[in-house]
């Protein structure tokens, strides 16, 4: 009985323990289920211990209370390890990033910084301890008027990401350009709890970009806006004028005789002069106006907010007068003037391009009117341009259509009173316009380069005609042909002359080239070599319009020329103007001293002839003896043997 009771009591305890263990296991299983971790519950054999076994595949709880119970929880330890390793990797990446990273607490007042990485400390100069707990705006210092800061505030309020470029300031106060990306961080409920900001120092890239933009929009020599930026400024001025109803103006400024100054100073000092001009122009304008350099010695000024023509004229007069003061160039004073043309918007043009063209036309008119002045655009200028373009179009077709001819004016020797030669003079008989004066089309031919083929035609025709007179038994005469500056600069002129003389059979000693004083002085050293090459061929040389240029006697004595021609501007009043008489006498004396002959052109009266004879002039040319005449008429003159009265 007792034995039975004792045994029965032990069995009852074991049963109770097993039930308690099973209940505990079920509770553990319920907890696992609530956590979402998959598991398997397995009943096993009796074992009197409790064991915890970890394997690579999972965790195995073995709870023994007379029954072997397995709670196999399939939570992969490798996944846990991988997640932990990923967290460590992300931490290391943030710590190692070359970009500054800053995390702020959106739930705390004033969105304070809670974390910065080492790159933030390196870029800003602030340590983590100095910035944690403070708002990131400390990086903007007092520069809080940046529009980008409004963009940031708006993005933070809306809980959206943003990207800006703004000016930040390091702890030492130095500014740097920052490219900033801000992104919100949300919790499981979707609430923005933090913001993460990633920013990079892009100062070098920004500076490089700004330098490229500056080079693209500014003149490298003077630093002024160039053509690209100029068009934008003109366009803005026009838009403003249309909006507010005032006037805008564009002034085209060109320095007078800059090439002469540049050649005499040298290109380096010429560049210094251009910089000095640019600085003076900038200082003469208001902050709202613009001065730009197109290139060479051309500048453009853009004026805004003017009430009309009178207001603009006052500005231009002041600018032109400012050139009366010398420019200091490398310790020396250099004087130079400017010609300015101006056009008003919308009075003179309706768009920026037309405005520029109108201003340029006015500038050319200022040049024609004597330079060192300004000229307002007028509609008549455009009419003249249209006429010039029409004339140029006709001139381009004149040679191929055979519209040119040569007239020949006699050259008379004052000792024998006989014709010794003639000057070939170009004439243009245009079917629609009639006879076009040389003064009207020769400068145009020079500008367009048409003078080169036209000049070659003149030379060939003159040489052929001279040979034809000789072949007809007429006295051999010297044929004088004008060589233009454009022709003289042609590298193959010597070859062209040689070819034409060979084609026509004219003796080179029967040919004479007339070159102007200013033309040979433009590049005196090369001119000497070129003239000597012609002289070596036997071609004679004369200096036309002598006294109107700026010859240097030291160069003149080295030029291989045969005669000087006194310009008709001195001959015209030679008997009434003491100065003209003195100049003519000086030229004659100078030429004879240098063993040169002298010819006076434009002789029309017996009084002029008498003066020239008294002063021992060698030759004359002018209406007194004969006007320019066609070839057949000149041939008859040669045949007649007519002479001047003694």
Steps between C-alpha positions, in 0.01 A plus 500: 500500500766735607726384227229546254426842629860611471528371150177654404606834641828495297315419186261784564790748540657383177174541317454850638855596400445370150178690466671818623789450255260443215307811599825698511593371160162596360537848648844531339353383171225760526760772561696384195184503289422857610852608401446357152783248526422166336556190717438123534388321823618139532428246780789274589619245757540554872811697599574652842674822395440830320736586215546800261665408176597751229575387152576685177151422379316629806438469875376177666345516848496157673296511819491171688251418768448134436403569137739614234352812348665678207426861415685548172497870411585559133653842527809497288801611692685578175230760413545661843874501455462643148273780620743586778786503253296725266443747781871505574576552127260792478656654809847464351384645164350808667812547707724461191294713258683791336170691504390673817201326661281664757193349673247722679215418736174618348303429817718721719463880511692687224599176324840461677794300370535157660784359291775613261762285334877568487471652148266765644763587760774513235305717253345744747772516762240438775536200730206272575480634854473859369202437272290225664194662649517803267306577180692452170436865410819580694681412175342800321628747758345840431443423130133418559350680200580216259186390309609139538429517875131560424506189282642300792241628749216422262628144444538437875149622567355280225704196598654460154858475375679797343823587322669843513835666444576772752776690672621351829762631740763302689586552862782736395251713302618397153225448244455185297235388253294205624286263297241380753252211477245465784273198543234429768519181713163350601401243765258209451207738551622727221603784730815693409725450798831614356659669202826392346704756311786411268711786371820533300749782464473596131698825525765390249242378250292813550803724452601310187146525362486871574837549331380317189185713501710813544725403211197425282339836578790739563785635294830345606699821447283763670265291716203677344193309381560354158266453206312210666410691816445822305205357310338399829548850642352663189207262506432576867520874436245468219265291714522753783431784260189328368378445855560848641470715188838676515792481253797267466802590291789310346820688418764353270844645584809460283841648583639738237826398329560225757696293249751781454538540877518124550768460233708781648466385862519129436224247564582456869461870575202506265333245728580722800329789321189292434482406868536867596220595259279226643558621855420860408181400321388291797561788739298732274182290511231448759466165676191420293686551170735260323823535305617200297792431268425339167863454407786710367428865582121468486287555810124506550316693772146414609297772675177437692230721649545808283220740421604570145756621250614801702579293806705250297681781315617644831649166601677456166641852499646439843656171386651651184642789704657255745737397220651848500705391800806283419517133593794392711665203332817360655600838637428699185202714402313378193234707330225329304148599402183306430213510252163397639170416335180457698155361429193518724248227575221492393539822300771380259459122510251242619736220603851464649668394175362796304594729788863390480510542123351848521755604766784368284373695200494816709857431614621481138324829434690651796824375342410656167414829669848550643521256794531584872123549517172318545225465245134415556345253260267633231286323242708658222798294614315182420409641161869561434584148610238356267643706216849382587390135502330547163814665362716218637276243330539681167875543553546126549355437153660797324826327409343192345249716311774719352372824651847639582716707271823699527556865427848644464613845624815650347817557704705792367872577538551871578842514336390364163129592544418160344297202615731239649236272648148455627316383808245221454178591683214256556147586387177309568205539269217321679194436275247604767702774672703644215856616570587427863771724644825336621456661843171314526610148412879477555473511885225238478720280284779538757273403790358194326829380352364535147784744431737203461340344189399846373858627549638203310261577213614865500866402489454250219283737295740794544806294405323358198392848387849647543647222287225550241593872464864405449409233246300768316817707464412760763768636736571274795361654820512408866183333626422594861267261688371548854562211739252486788594419858305175478686397184833596651440262791438206266785252531494408131498854356854462361404179321183661360696797362763270346230291335316802355818654361579167339150466351487853357865531393534845661851604599505534884676836466182635334293419814475717809321419826345777709480416871369726774711639777285350777498160330875451499542649847251251646770232497810686390751217537308256281403779260867573432564137406190479277575829323858394442380178335298704249788742451727205421255396227536845341157631609505866606345613827340824616348610831149635444332769714830589664465735796161369617638212706764464769820402322818470695793648308724226634275248324430713194867512401505119514197453275614414143265751334548717190266794559275673749155625405378820665139448602244716319372631837822704522506596131142634500580815700869512428481859369275635777589308814846558642497174694417292191768684306755432774411130509534467123837675506618276785399182317679608184817589691489177702450283193784662307729461801424127488541487120130442446277657236186692601162497329215731603145378444183703462660781298216695340620860452789681337575669835551163664718393208711812528553449875611140446740600224654772718558247774650246259228236519581224249160383378131582514165324462162671479215644302721785374649256250241226485226314686496121528397366156420169330782300343429600140486869591830479687651322200403796281660734756827309475477502124447879491812572706319785682706683765451749780548869421852606603 
